[in-house]
Amino acid sequence: MKSLDITVPLDSPGILVPHLTNNKYDSYKITKIKGALTNVIYKLSIYLDGGCQNYLVRIYGSKMTSLVNREDELKNIKIVPKEVGFVKILLPFNNGRVESFLDGFKSLSQSEMVNVRYAKVIAKNFAILHFKSVPLEGEDINIYDHGFVWEKIQNWISIIESPMGQDWLIKNKRSNVHNVLLSKDWNTFKHIITKYKNWLLNDYTGSSHSLLFCHNDTQQGNILVEESTRDDDEPNIKFIDYEYSGPNFIDFDLSNYLTECMHDYEVDSNEAYKCIGSKYPSKKHIFEFVDSYLMTKSNLGVSPNKEEIKKLYNNIIKWRAATQLFWALWAILQSGDLTSLKNDKENTNPYDEYDVETLSSSDDKSTRDGIVADDSDDDDDDDEPFNYLGFCKDKLSFFWGDLIKFGIASKDNCIIEKIQYLDTELY
């Protein structure tokens, strides 16, 4: 596999076409794919002699290097069971990569996310991912004493309260703390997070032994379904994008998928950030989802305890606030409102250790005269930037709501009139 030594602007994936075709093509079309939040994603269709070859172009959009470890992502891709995952890297470049496009598949719609028929298959995929991935051991698991997610949360909190985040915290007399974090003050926010983490992990002994390989980001854009699926077929579903995967508690992974049912990232840009409580799956839906997961786990030779379905349901509800917190903090860093963080590894190529040959941009032509490209869909130009801080605020409104109902936080700890609630009844 070769690597291209060029940086692709976020709005110009077309400059990759000559490098993919050796300048032998008739035309190409670029279609921006909605729903991607960390990266900018395009479908690149290249036409030659009446045929068409489709590619997926992923341009890394994050301003924060701490959000995604690309070396870890490459390791993750290699251990995912083929029956549930799909990522085939064709051409890395400095700030992204070209992947095979999975023809005949599409991202799940929000209505499909909450459809029980789809959810049961997604649950099966989770079980296969968790119990058939290459076992985690040694350094890969020891560095995550409390799981990938809690390590990331601690890291992101440290960044927000570091010198680069101080301006954001004290902006307009701490209006971000009140209006985005919905907290009385920053120290209260940190105290409640620690209290919640201790309460959550108190049920686990030898925590590292409970960690399995998890996806951690099964939002609708990262779950693909075969378009030809009929109503009486079992949907053929694949997970993609393993940027946030790693050793974690399965309870987070399952809970995160259900929490993502509250979002629809394919709607108009000014609505895509919203977290809508009425869309959270019903108890019946969650129990059917858990049952499908445990049945698949049993078929893989890991027999569940008869009480496990109730225990797993309870853990999903308990971990829901962690899923909201994780992505809320992610959104603050992703927003670009903090001072830019210099990448200590900016001169390294994450593909170096994978026998990648690097091509300089001078080794090939980067443009071709006389080519007509149908760039991104016309309405994409009118899209507003994703409202990351609005997304953060919505997520945290439910985070506080769950913790108040569990007795971990009090109404005095937060801006109570902005808090939203979901059912927290346990069994």
C-alpha positions in Angstrom: 0.0 0.0 0.0 1.3 3.4 -0.9 0.8 6.7 0.9 0.4 10.0 -0.8 2.4 12.9 0.5 -0.2 15.6 0.1 -2.7 17.5 2.3 -6.2 17.5 0.9 -8.4 20.6 1.7 -11.7 19.7 3.4 -13.7 20.9 0.4 -11.4 19.6 -2.4 -11.3 15.7 -2.5 -11.2 16.0 -6.3 -7.4 16.5 -6.2 -7.1 12.8 -5.4 -8.6 11.7 -8.7 -5.3 11.7 -10.8 -3.6 9.7 -8.1 -6.2 7.0 -8.2 -6.4 6.8 -11.9 -3.0 7.7 -13.4 -4.9 10.4 -15.2 -7.0 7.8 -17.1 -10.7 8.8 -16.6 -13.5 10.6 -18.4 -15.1 12.4 -15.5 -15.8 12.2 -11.8 -18.5 13.1 -9.3 -18.2 14.0 -5.7 -21.0 13.5 -3.2 -20.7 14.7 0.4 -22.0 12.1 2.9 -23.9 13.5 5.8 -23.7 12.3 9.3 -19.9 12.3 9.8 -19.0 14.4 12.8 -15.3 13.9 13.3 -14.2 13.7 9.7 -15.5 15.0 6.3 -16.6 12.1 4.2 -17.2 12.0 0.4 -18.3 9.4 -2.1 -16.0 9.8 -5.1 -17.3 8.2 -8.3 -14.8 8.0 -11.2 -16.1 7.2 -14.7 -14.1 5.6 -17.5 -15.3 3.9 -20.8 -18.9 3.7 -19.5 -17.9 2.1 -16.2 -17.8 3.6 -12.7 -15.5 3.0 -9.7 -16.6 4.3 -6.3 -14.3 5.3 -3.5 -14.9 6.7 0.0 -12.7 9.7 0.8 -12.2 10.4 4.5 -10.6 13.8 5.4 -9.7 14.1 9.0 -11.5 17.2 10.2 -10.5 17.3 13.9 -8.6 20.3 15.2 -7.6 18.2 18.3 -5.1 15.4 17.9 -6.2 14.0 21.3 -9.6 13.0 19.9 -8.3 10.2 17.7 -5.2 8.1 17.8 -4.7 7.0 14.2 -2.1 4.4 15.1 -4.6 2.7 17.4 -7.3 3.0 14.8 -5.2 1.0 12.3 -4.7 -1.7 14.9 -8.4 -1.7 15.6 -9.3 -2.3 11.9 -7.1 -5.4 11.8 -8.8 -7.2 14.7 -12.5 -6.7 13.8 -14.3 -9.8 12.7 -15.1 -9.6 8.9 -18.7 -10.6 9.4 -19.5 -7.4 11.3 -17.0 -4.9 10.2 -15.8 -3.3 7.0 -12.8 -1.0 6.4 -10.4 -1.4 3.4 -7.8 1.3 3.1 -6.5 1.9 -0.4 -4.5 5.2 -0.3 -3.6 7.1 2.8 -2.6 10.8 2.5 -1.4 13.3 5.1 -4.7 14.2 6.5 -7.0 11.3 5.6 -7.3 8.3 3.4 -9.2 6.7 0.5 -11.1 3.6 1.3 -13.1 1.0 -0.7 -16.7 2.1 -1.0 -19.1 -0.6 0.1 -21.4 -0.5 -2.9 -25.0 -1.5 -2.3 -25.0 -0.3 1.3 -26.2 2.8 3.0 -26.1 4.4 6.4 -29.1 3.6 8.7 -31.8 6.2 8.9 -33.0 7.4 12.3 -36.2 5.3 11.8 -34.1 2.2 11.1 -32.0 2.9 14.2 -35.1 2.4 16.4 -36.6 -0.4 14.3 -36.6 -3.6 16.4 -35.8 -5.8 13.4 -32.7 -3.8 12.7 -31.8 -3.5 16.4 -31.8 -7.3 16.9 -29.2 -7.7 14.1 -27.2 -4.8 15.5 -27.2 -6.6 18.9 -25.9 -9.8 17.2 -23.1 -7.8 15.6 -22.1 -6.3 19.0 -21.9 -9.8 20.5 -19.7 -11.0 17.6 -17.5 -7.9 17.8 -17.1 -8.3 21.6 -16.5 -12.0 21.8 -14.8 -12.9 18.4 -12.4 -10.0 18.1 -8.7 -10.9 18.9 -8.5 -11.1 22.7 -7.1 -8.1 24.4 -4.1 -8.6 26.6 -0.8 -7.1 27.8 -0.2 -3.4 27.2 -3.3 -3.0 25.1 -5.5 -3.6 28.1 -3.3 -2.5 31.0 -3.2 1.1 29.8 -6.9 1.3 30.2 -7.4 0.4 33.8 -11.0 1.8 33.8 -11.7 1.4 30.1 -11.0 3.4 27.0 -13.9 5.8 27.6 -13.0 6.8 31.1 -9.3 7.3 30.1 -10.5 9.6 27.3 -12.9 11.5 29.6 -10.1 12.2 32.0 -7.7 13.2 29.3 -10.3 15.6 27.7 -11.1 17.2 31.1 -7.4 17.8 31.6 -7.2 19.6 28.3 -10.3 21.8 29.0 -8.8 22.9 32.3 -5.3 23.4 30.9 -4.1 26.8 29.8 -5.5 26.2 26.3 -9.0 25.8 27.8 -9.0 28.4 30.5 -10.3 31.1 28.2 -13.3 28.9 27.3 -14.0 28.1 30.9 -14.0 31.7 32.1 -15.4 33.3 29.0 -18.1 35.9 29.8 -17.9 35.2 33.5 -18.1 31.5 33.1 -21.1 31.5 30.8 -19.9 28.4 29.0 -19.9 26.5 32.4 -23.5 27.6 33.0 -24.9 27.6 29.5 -23.1 24.6 27.9 -22.0 22.4 30.8 -25.2 23.3 32.7 -23.1 23.2 35.9 -23.0 25.5 39.0 -19.2 25.7 38.4 -16.3 23.8 37.0 -15.3 22.1 40.2 -18.8 20.9 40.9 -18.9 19.4 37.3 -15.6 17.5 38.0 -16.8 16.4 41.4 -20.0 14.9 40.0 -18.2 13.1 37.2 -15.8 11.5 39.8 -18.7 10.6 42.0 -20.6 9.1 39.1 -17.6 7.1 37.9 -17.0 5.6 41.3 -20.7 4.7 41.7 -20.7 3.1 38.2 -17.5 1.1 38.6 -18.3 0.0 42.1 -20.1 -3.0 40.7 -17.0 -4.2 38.9 -14.1 -6.1 40.5 -10.8 -6.4 38.8 -12.1 -3.9 36.3 -9.5 -4.6 33.6 -10.7 -8.2 33.4 -14.1 -6.9 32.4 -12.8 -5.1 29.3 -13.5 -6.3 25.8 -12.9 -4.8 22.4 -15.7 -2.3 21.8 -16.7 0.0 18.9 -17.8 2.9 21.2 -19.3 5.0 18.3 -22.2 3.2 16.7 -24.1 6.2 15.5 -26.3 6.0 12.4 -23.5 7.0 10.0 -21.3 4.2 11.3 -23.9 1.4 10.8 -24.4 0.3 7.2 -27.2 -1.8 5.8 -27.6 -3.5 2.5 -30.0 -1.4 0.4 -31.6 -4.4 -1.3 -32.9 -5.7 2.1 -36.5 -6.7 1.8 -39.1 -6.4 4.6 -39.0 -10.2 5.3 -35.1 -10.4 5.1 -32.8 -10.3 8.1 -30.9 -7.0 7.4 -27.2 -7.4 6.4 -25.5 -4.9 8.7 -21.9 -3.8 8.9 -20.1 -1.5 11.4 -17.6 1.0 10.0 -15.3 3.6 11.5 -13.1 2.3 14.4 -11.6 5.7 15.4 -12.9 5.5 19.0 -12.7 1.7 19.4 -10.7 0.1 22.1 -10.8 -1.9 25.4 -14.0 -0.9 27.2 -17.0 -2.2 29.2 -19.6 -3.7 26.8 -22.3 -1.8 28.8 -21.0 1.5 27.4 -21.0 0.1 23.9 -24.6 -1.1 24.0 -25.8 1.9 25.9 -24.2 4.2 23.4 -26.0 2.7 20.5 -29.4 3.1 22.2 -28.5 6.7 23.2 -27.7 7.4 19.5 -31.2 6.5 18.6 -32.1 10.0 20.0 -30.2 11.7 17.2 -30.8 12.2 13.5 -27.6 13.5 11.8 -29.2 13.5 8.3 -31.7 16.3 9.0 -31.0 19.9 8.1 -27.8 21.2 9.6 -29.5 23.6 12.1 -31.4 20.6 13.6 -28.8 17.9 13.4 -27.2 18.6 16.8 -30.4 17.9 18.8 -30.8 15.1 21.3 -34.5 14.2 21.4 -35.6 12.3 24.5 -38.9 11.1 23.0 -36.9 9.0 20.5 -35.1 7.0 23.2 -36.1 3.3 22.7 -38.8 1.8 24.9 -38.2 -0.7 27.7 -39.6 -3.5 25.5 -37.3 -2.5 22.7 -34.3 -2.5 25.0 -35.1 -5.9 26.4 -35.5 -7.4 22.9 -32.2 -5.9 22.0 -30.5 -7.3 25.1 -32.1 -10.7 24.5 -30.7 -10.8 21.0 -27.3 -9.9 22.3 -27.2 -12.6 25.0 -28.6 -15.2 22.6 -25.8 -14.6 20.2 -23.3 -14.6 23.0 -24.6 -17.9 24.1 -24.3 -19.3 20.6 -20.7 -18.3 20.6 -20.1 -20.5 23.6 -20.3 -17.9 26.4 -23.3 -19.0 28.3 -25.2 -16.2 30.0 -26.6 -16.4 33.5 -30.4 -16.5 33.6 -30.4 -13.2 35.5 -28.1 -11.5 33.0 -30.7 -10.0 30.8 -32.0 -7.9 33.8 -28.5 -7.1 34.9 -27.5 -6.0 31.4 -30.6 -3.8 31.0 -29.8 -2.1 34.3 -26.2 -1.5 33.3 -27.3 0.0 30.0 -29.5 2.5 31.9 -26.7 3.2 34.4 -24.1 3.8 31.7 -26.3 6.1 29.6 -25.0 9.2 31.4 -21.5 8.1 30.6 -22.3 8.0 26.9 -23.8 11.5 27.0 -20.8 12.8 29.0 -18.2 11.2 26.6 -19.6 12.8 23.5 -20.4 16.1 25.2 -16.7 16.6 26.1 -15.7 15.4 22.7 -17.9 18.1 21.2 -16.2 20.9 23.2 -12.8 19.8 21.8 -14.2 19.3 18.3 -15.9 22.7 18.2 -12.5 24.5 17.7 -13.3 27.0 20.5 -10.3 25.9 22.5 -6.8 27.1 21.6 -5.3 24.9 18.9 -3.3 22.0 20.3 0.0 21.4 18.6 0.5 17.8 17.5 3.7 16.4 18.9 3.6 13.8 16.3 2.8 16.1 13.3 5.9 14.9 11.5 5.1 11.2 11.8 3.0 9.1 9.5 0.8 6.6 11.3 1.0 4.2 8.4 4.9 4.0 8.6 4.9 0.8 10.6 2.5 -0.8 8.1 5.0 -1.0 5.2 3.5 2.0 3.5 5.4 3.5 0.5 5.1 7.3 0.4 4.6 9.2 -2.9 5.4 12.9 -3.1 2.8 15.1 -4.7 5.5 15.9 -7.3 5.6 12.3 -8.4 2.3 12.6 -10.2 0.0 15.2 -11.7 -2.5 16.7 -9.3 -4.8 18.2 -11.9 -6.1 17.3 -15.4 -7.2 19.8 -18.0 -10.6 19.5 -19.7 -12.3 17.5 -17.0 -15.8 18.3 -15.8 -16.4 17.3 -12.2 -19.9 17.3 -10.6 -18.9 18.5 -7.2 -20.8 18.0 -3.9 -24.6 18.2 -4.0 -25.9 21.6 -4.6 -27.6 21.9 -1.2 -24.3 21.1 0.6 -23.0 24.6 0.0 -25.9 25.9 2.1 -25.2 23.7 5.1 -24.4 25.4 8.3 -21.5 24.1 10.4 -22.5 21.4 12.9 -23.5 23.0 16.2 -21.0 21.2 18.5 -21.8 23.3 21.6 -25.5 22.9 21.2 -24.9 19.2 20.8 -22.8 19.2 24.1 -25.5 21.2 25.9 -28.3 18.8 24.8 -26.2 15.7 25.8 -25.4 17.2 29.2 -29.1 18.1 29.9 -29.8 14.3 29.9 -26.6 13.5 31.7 -27.6 15.7 34.7 -31.2 14.4 34.5 -30.0 10.7 34.9 -27.6 11.6 37.8 -30.3 13.6 39.6 -32.7 10.7 39.4 -30.0 8.2 40.6 -29.3 10.5 43.6 -25.7 11.2 42.4 -26.2 14.9 41.7 -28.6 17.3 43.3 -30.7 20.1 41.6 -28.4 22.6 43.3 -25.4 21.3 41.3 -26.7 22.3 37.9 -28.9 24.8 36.0 -32.0 22.9 36.8 -34.4 24.6 34.4 -32.4 23.3 31.5 -32.3 19.7 32.6 -34.1 16.9 30.7 -35.1 13.5 32.1 -35.5 9.9 30.9 -36.8 6.9 32.7 -34.2 5.4 35.1 -36.2 2.6 36.6 -34.1 -0.5 37.2 -35.0 -4.2 37.5 
